[in-house]
Amino acid sequence: MYLPKHFEQADPGILHDAIDAFPLGALVTVGPEGPDANHVPFELDRAQGPYGVLRCHVARANPVWRAAQRGGGRALVIFRGVSGYVSPNWYPSKRTTHQVVPTYNYAIVHAHGRIVVHDDPKWVRGLVARLTRRHEATQPAPWKMTDAPADFIDAQLGQIVGVEIAIERLEGKWKMSQNRSAEDRAGVIAGLREQGAPASLALADEVERSQSPAG
């Protein structure tokens, strides 16, 4: 990933927060036919290892887990956080220099590591239970695995395989207008907030948090 210094985000806590907030990751592997990407929600265990551990499950019919076992299991997982278009009309400098162009702001996390496959019903059941509890927590009446017949759940679990990745390298790119002047960054924040959409408001907050001297 091309990573200019002024866009680099190296704080593991911020990177972990982004993974927790946007857990759908692109699991990128390289096999005999070239690069492949599978999009799956991940569980992050921050306490394990220097950068944490990612866990997910894939369909047993998905060849990615067998390919990982055969090919050494190197993987990259990409998580995309807040993002959005930035209009040059929002820059106060447009009115004086006109030397401005459109751009796109975004937050990206790259997690590198090696895949370990868990074809173990107990391990997979525990992961699915944790993922379910987390994602059902906002529901007024959270669904539980015990709400479905036990034999049905057993059959469903038999169709998936667990994947675990100990993160060996963690990179973050927070492109949040840090290369613009303080006035232009304030214009970006105001322009995003004027749009009013939840995604624009979230991006405005991130631009504000990421403000630093122009680099």
C-alpha distance (Angstrom), angle and dihedral (degrees) to the residues before:
residue distance angle dihedral
M1 . . .
Y2 3.78 . .
L3 3.79 103.3 .
P4 3.82 120.2 -179.2
K5 3.79 110.5 -160.9
H6 3.79 94.9 -115.4
F7 3.83 90.4 57.7
E8 3.82 95.9 45.3
Q9 3.80 117.9 116.9
A10 3.80 110.0 -168.4
D11 3.81 102.0 163.0
P12 3.84 106.4 115.5
G13 3.79 91.1 -155.6
I14 3.81 92.4 57.3
L15 3.79 91.4 45.0
H16 3.80 91.6 49.1
D17 3.81 90.6 48.5
A18 3.80 89.3 53.9
I19 3.82 91.9 51.1
D20 3.80 90.4 49.8
A21 3.81 91.7 48.4
F22 3.83 94.5 45.3
P23 3.84 104.6 28.0
L24 3.81 97.6 165.1
G25 3.79 102.5 103.6
A26 3.78 134.2 -177.0
L27 3.80 106.3 -125.6
V28 3.81 103.9 -151.5
T29 3.80 119.8 -164.9
V30 3.80 134.8 163.0
G31 3.78 119.9 -130.7
P32 3.81 137.6 165.5
E33 3.81 90.5 -70.6
G34 3.80 94.8 47.4
P35 3.82 133.5 -103.8
D36 3.79 119.3 -1.6
A37 3.81 131.5 -174.7
N38 3.80 129.3 -157.4
H39 3.80 120.9 -173.5
V40 3.80 113.7 -142.2
P41 3.82 137.6 149.4
F42 3.79 113.7 -106.2
E43 3.77 136.5 -151.7
L44 3.81 113.7 -139.9
D45 3.80 119.9 -149.4
R46 3.80 103.9 -166.2
A47 3.79 95.1 -176.3
Q48 3.81 97.2 64.0
G49 3.81 120.2 87.7
P50 3.80 127.9 -24.1
Y51 3.83 95.7 -56.3
G52 3.79 104.4 17.7
V53 3.79 135.7 -103.2
L54 3.81 128.9 -88.3
R55 3.80 121.8 -149.1
C56 3.78 131.9 -174.0
H57 3.78 141.7 143.9
V58 3.78 131.6 -121.9
A59 3.77 133.3 -167.0
R60 3.77 114.1 -83.2
A61 3.81 86.5 -129.2
N62 3.80 90.3 58.2
P63 3.82 108.2 100.4
V64 3.82 92.9 -149.3
W65 3.80 95.4 90.9
R66 3.80 95.3 49.0
A67 3.81 90.5 45.4
A68 3.80 89.3 51.4
Q69 3.78 91.3 53.6
R70 3.80 91.7 50.3
G71 3.79 98.4 41.7
G72 3.78 105.6 46.0
G73 3.78 95.3 -94.3
R74 3.82 102.4 -106.9
A75 3.80 109.3 167.2
L76 3.78 143.9 173.3
V77 3.81 120.7 -154.4
I78 3.81 117.2 -161.2
F79 3.79 121.7 -159.1
R80 3.80 119.8 -172.0
G81 3.79 118.2 -154.0
V82 3.79 129.2 -178.1
S83 3.79 116.4 -19.6
G84 3.77 141.8 163.7
Y85 3.79 149.5 152.3
V86 3.82 119.7 -81.0
S87 3.80 116.8 -151.6
P88 3.82 118.9 -146.9
N89 3.81 86.4 -136.6
W90 3.80 87.6 75.5
Y91 3.82 93.5 63.1
P92 3.81 114.2 93.4
S93 3.82 86.5 -153.2
K94 3.82 88.6 68.6
R95 3.79 89.0 74.2
T96 3.81 92.7 56.0
T97 3.81 108.0 30.6
H98 3.84 105.5 14.1
Q99 3.82 84.7 -151.4
V100 3.79 95.9 128.1
V101 3.80 135.2 110.5
P102 3.82 135.9 -171.4
T103 3.79 120.2 -88.2
Y104 3.79 142.3 171.6
N105 3.79 125.8 -120.1
Y106 3.80 120.9 -151.9
A107 3.79 147.2 155.1
I108 3.81 117.8 -132.8
V109 3.81 132.6 178.5
H110 3.80 122.8 -161.8
A111 3.81 116.8 -165.2
H112 3.81 117.2 -170.6
G113 3.79 124.9 -165.3
R114 3.78 148.2 113.5
I115 3.80 124.5 -76.0
V116 3.79 120.6 -121.3
V117 3.81 114.2 -169.5
H118 3.83 120.4 -141.6
D119 3.80 110.0 -163.0
D120 3.79 89.6 173.1
P121 3.84 121.7 121.6
K122 3.83 93.8 -147.1
W123 3.83 93.3 50.5
V124 3.80 92.5 46.0
R125 3.81 92.7 46.6
G126 3.79 91.2 52.7
L127 3.80 92.2 50.0
V128 3.80 93.6 48.1
A129 3.81 90.7 47.9
R130 3.84 91.5 52.5
L131 3.79 93.5 45.9
T132 3.80 90.4 48.1
R133 3.80 93.5 50.2
R134 3.77 91.5 49.2
H135 3.79 97.9 48.0
E136 3.80 95.3 38.7
A137 3.82 92.3 51.2
T138 3.82 92.5 93.8
Q139 3.80 93.9 52.5
P140 3.82 119.0 101.1
A141 3.82 89.6 -129.1
P142 3.82 107.3 21.7
W143 3.78 115.8 -141.5
K144 3.81 115.5 -123.5
M145 3.77 130.3 -160.5
T146 3.81 88.3 -118.7
D147 3.82 88.9 62.3
A148 3.82 87.9 76.6
P149 3.83 125.8 62.3
A150 3.81 111.5 -83.4
D151 3.81 94.1 -126.8
F152 3.82 90.4 51.7
I153 3.82 92.0 51.5
D154 3.81 90.5 46.8
A155 3.79 90.3 53.0
Q156 3.81 92.1 48.2
L157 3.79 92.5 49.0
G158 3.79 89.4 51.5
Q159 3.79 89.0 62.3
I160 3.81 95.6 60.5
V161 3.80 137.2 63.4
G162 3.80 128.3 -151.6
V163 3.79 123.8 -119.0
E164 3.81 126.4 -164.7
I165 3.81 127.1 -173.8
A166 3.80 122.0 -171.2
I167 3.80 103.2 -150.5
E168 3.80 110.5 -122.8
R169 3.81 97.0 171.9
L170 3.80 130.1 21.3
E171 3.81 123.1 -167.1
G172 3.77 130.8 179.9
K173 3.79 131.2 -168.1
W174 3.79 115.0 -167.3
K175 3.82 105.6 -178.0
M176 3.79 98.0 -174.4
S177 3.82 105.0 148.1
Q178 3.81 92.7 -83.3
N179 3.82 88.5 143.9
R180 3.82 91.5 62.0
S181 3.80 128.9 82.3
A182 3.80 120.4 -92.8
E183 3.81 89.0 -104.8
D184 3.79 93.4 52.2
R185 3.81 91.5 46.9
A186 3.81 89.3 52.2
G187 3.80 87.7 51.0
V188 3.79 91.3 52.5
I189 3.80 91.0 50.9
A190 3.80 91.8 48.8
G191 3.82 92.7 46.4
L192 3.79 92.7 50.9
R193 3.80 92.8 47.1
E194 3.79 91.2 49.0
Q195 3.80 88.7 59.0
G196 3.79 88.2 60.7
A197 3.81 98.1 -160.4
P198 3.83 114.3 136.9
A199 3.82 91.9 -118.4
S200 3.81 91.2 50.5
L201 3.80 92.3 48.1
A202 3.81 91.0 49.8
L203 3.80 90.5 50.3
A204 3.81 91.1 48.4
D205 3.81 89.7 54.1
E206 3.81 90.7 50.5
V207 3.81 92.8 48.7
E208 3.80 88.5 51.5
R209 3.82 92.5 49.3
S210 3.80 91.3 47.8
Q211 3.78 97.8 51.1
S212 3.78 114.4 135.7
P213 3.81 136.5 148.2
A214 3.78 112.5 -63.1
G215 3.80 111.9 -89.2
